[in-house]
Amino acid sequence: MQKPLSIVALIPARSGSKRIQGKNIKILKGHPLIAYTICAAKQSGIFEEVIVSTDSAQYANIAKHYGADVYMRPLKYAGDNSPDIEWVTYTLNSLVEKGEKFELFSILRPTSPFRMPVSIKKALNQFSNDKRSESIRAVEVCSQHPAKMWREKENLIEPILVGNNGSVPWHSCQFGSLPTIYVQNASLEISKVSNVFDKHSISGDKIMPFYTKGYEGFDLNQPFDWEFANYLLKNNLVQLPSITSICYKS
């Protein structure tokens, strides 16, 4: 029987959110938002370590309270325009310096609270069973088709995607007649550590899709998103990972 690959969960939680102030620790149904991702990661049972990467001492204390390990990241890796590859590389290097080496890592973002432990485990199983892929990323069918999107050029607009159904350009076609396009969501991604160290990439070149369903990939980034999340919970249209003794220190 093949030995499972070692894997670490990386949860990014910088403190500089502009659209929703302090969103990663904003209270959702009695707990800070980040608690649900920490608990989902721990309850999945696949990770040797669950790490929160943050620039905030307050966030660090909350993450520890819910059972995560914490790696503080430098402010230069916590800006509005800081790419994931910076803090991921920094955290993985910090682990190596401590003598901890992993074959895989998973990025689980706190803004996707409806991602359940079973999905994380399912994604790892799917990825592990395909030797061609270098990573797996959560995607869903896009709600606004890019064939109907435009960019400005010299005071005119032109379509982002150019194509035709017969003589009819895509931007004038019904949604259902257009090619199926997927958009990534924030719920999960799993990748080989070698992608980071050898390719300076969080995903590599061969990316497997993990198709999320319903609101599993719903991402809380705007104030309306927060209101809608509370509506979904109030009407029992979604579930949150349980905050249990496996992750919550009373």
C-alpha positions in Angstrom: 0.0 0.0 0.0 1.4 3.4 -1.0 2.2 5.7 1.8 0.1 9.0 1.7 2.1 12.1 0.8 2.8 14.4 3.6 0.7 17.6 3.4 0.4 20.9 5.3 -2.5 23.3 5.4 -1.7 27.0 4.8 -4.4 29.5 5.8 -3.7 33.1 4.7 -5.0 35.8 7.1 -3.5 39.2 6.5 -5.1 42.1 8.5 -5.3 44.7 5.8 -8.7 44.0 4.2 -10.3 47.1 2.8 -13.7 46.0 1.5 -14.7 44.3 4.8 -12.7 45.6 7.8 -11.1 42.8 9.7 -13.1 40.2 7.6 -10.9 37.2 8.6 -11.9 37.6 12.3 -15.4 39.1 11.8 -18.0 37.1 13.7 -20.1 34.7 11.7 -22.7 32.7 13.7 -20.8 33.1 16.9 -17.2 32.5 15.8 -14.5 34.4 13.9 -14.6 33.7 10.2 -11.2 32.1 10.3 -12.3 29.5 12.9 -14.4 27.6 10.3 -11.5 27.1 7.9 -9.2 26.0 10.8 -11.8 23.5 12.0 -12.5 22.2 8.4 -8.8 21.6 7.9 -8.3 19.8 11.2 -11.5 17.8 10.8 -10.5 16.6 7.3 -7.9 14.5 9.0 -5.4 14.8 6.1 -3.0 17.4 7.4 0.1 16.9 9.5 0.0 20.6 10.4 -2.5 23.4 10.1 -0.8 26.8 9.8 -2.2 30.3 9.7 0.1 32.9 8.0 -0.6 36.4 9.3 0.9 39.8 9.9 -1.3 40.5 12.9 -0.7 39.5 16.6 -4.4 39.7 17.2 -5.2 37.3 14.3 -2.4 35.0 15.6 -3.9 34.8 19.0 -7.3 34.0 17.6 -5.8 31.3 15.3 -4.0 29.7 18.2 -7.2 29.7 20.3 -8.9 27.6 17.6 -6.0 25.2 17.4 -3.8 26.3 14.5 -0.1 26.9 14.5 0.9 30.4 13.4 3.7 31.7 11.3 4.1 35.5 11.3 4.8 36.9 7.9 6.8 40.1 7.2 4.7 43.2 6.3 6.3 43.2 2.8 4.4 40.0 2.1 1.1 41.3 3.5 0.2 44.1 1.2 -2.8 44.6 -1.0 -0.8 43.6 -4.1 1.3 40.8 -2.5 1.0 37.6 -4.6 0.5 34.3 -2.9 3.8 33.0 -4.0 5.6 35.3 -1.6 4.0 34.3 1.7 3.8 30.7 0.6 7.5 30.6 -0.2 8.3 32.4 3.1 6.3 29.9 5.1 7.6 26.8 3.4 11.2 28.0 3.8 10.5 28.7 7.5 9.3 25.1 7.9 12.4 23.8 6.1 14.6 25.8 8.5 12.9 24.0 11.4 13.5 20.6 9.7 9.9 20.2 8.6 9.5 19.1 5.0 6.3 18.4 3.2 5.5 17.0 -0.2 2.2 18.9 -0.7 0.6 22.0 0.6 -3.0 23.2 0.6 -4.1 26.8 0.5 -7.5 27.2 2.4 -8.8 30.8 2.5 -10.8 31.9 5.4 -13.3 33.8 3.2 -14.8 30.4 2.1 -16.5 29.3 5.3 -18.9 26.8 3.6 -16.1 24.6 2.4 -16.6 21.3 4.4 -13.9 18.8 5.6 -15.2 16.1 3.3 -14.5 18.3 0.3 -10.9 18.9 1.3 -10.4 15.1 1.7 -12.1 14.4 -1.6 -9.9 16.9 -3.4 -6.7 15.3 -2.0 -8.0 11.8 -3.0 -8.8 13.1 -6.5 -5.4 14.7 -6.9 -3.5 11.8 -5.5 -5.0 9.4 -8.0 -3.9 11.4 -11.0 -0.1 11.3 -11.5 -0.2 13.8 -14.4 -1.3 16.8 -12.4 0.9 19.2 -10.4 -1.9 20.8 -8.5 -5.7 20.8 -8.1 -7.8 24.0 -7.8 -11.4 24.6 -7.0 -13.5 26.0 -9.8 -17.1 26.5 -10.7 -19.1 27.5 -13.8 -18.9 31.2 -14.2 -22.1 33.2 -13.7 -21.0 36.0 -16.0 -19.5 34.7 -19.2 -16.2 36.4 -20.3 -17.5 36.3 -24.0 -19.8 39.0 -22.9 -17.1 41.1 -21.3 -15.4 44.1 -22.9 -12.3 46.3 -22.5 -11.8 49.9 -23.5 -9.4 50.7 -26.3 -9.0 54.2 -27.9 -12.4 55.4 -26.6 -14.1 52.3 -28.0 -14.8 48.9 -26.6 -13.8 45.4 -27.9 -14.7 41.9 -26.6 -12.3 40.1 -24.3 -13.0 36.8 -26.1 -13.6 36.6 -29.8 -15.6 33.8 -31.2 -18.7 33.0 -33.3 -21.6 30.5 -33.4 -21.9 30.4 -37.1 -22.3 34.1 -38.2 -23.3 35.3 -34.7 -20.5 36.7 -32.5 -20.3 35.2 -29.0 -21.2 38.5 -27.3 -24.6 38.4 -29.1 -25.3 34.7 -28.3 -27.5 33.3 -25.5 -25.5 32.1 -22.4 -26.4 28.5 -22.9 -25.0 28.4 -26.4 -21.5 29.6 -25.3 -18.6 27.3 -24.4 -18.6 26.3 -20.8 -16.1 28.5 -18.8 -15.0 27.9 -15.3 -13.8 30.5 -12.8 -11.6 29.7 -9.8 -13.0 30.2 -6.3 -11.3 30.6 -3.0 -12.3 27.4 -1.3 -9.2 25.2 -1.8 -6.1 24.4 -3.8 -3.6 21.6 -3.3 -0.2 21.7 -4.9 3.3 20.0 -4.8 5.9 21.8 -2.7 8.3 21.3 -5.6 6.2 23.8 -7.7 7.2 26.5 -5.3 10.9 25.7 -5.0 11.5 24.6 -8.5 9.1 26.7 -10.6 8.4 29.7 -8.3 4.7 28.8 -8.8 1.9 27.9 -6.4 0.2 25.7 -9.0 2.7 24.5 -11.6 1.7 23.9 -15.2 -0.7 20.9 -15.0 -3.7 21.9 -13.0 -6.6 19.5 -12.2 -10.1 21.0 -11.7 -12.0 20.4 -8.5 -15.6 21.2 -9.2 -17.4 22.7 -6.3 -21.2 22.6 -5.9 -23.8 25.0 -4.6 -22.4 27.6 -2.2 -19.3 25.6 -1.3 -17.0 28.1 -3.1 -18.9 31.2 -2.0 -16.4 33.9 -1.2 -17.0 36.6 1.4 -15.3 39.7 0.1 -17.9 42.4 -0.2 -20.4 43.7 2.5 -23.2 42.2 0.4 -21.5 38.8 0.6 -21.6 39.0 4.3 -25.3 39.9 4.4 -26.0 37.0 1.9 -24.0 34.5 4.0 -26.1 35.4 7.0 -29.3 35.0 5.0 -28.2 31.6 3.8 -27.4 30.5 7.3 -30.7 31.9 8.8 -32.7 29.9 6.2 -30.6 26.7 6.6 -29.5 26.8 3.0 -25.9 26.1 3.9 -23.8 24.4 6.5 -20.7 25.5 8.4 -18.0 23.2 9.7 -18.6 22.3 13.3 -16.6 24.1 16.0 -15.7 21.1 18.1 -13.1 20.2 20.7 -10.8 19.0 17.9 -10.1 22.7 17.1 -11.7 24.9 19.8 -9.9 25.5 23.1 -12.4 26.7 25.6 
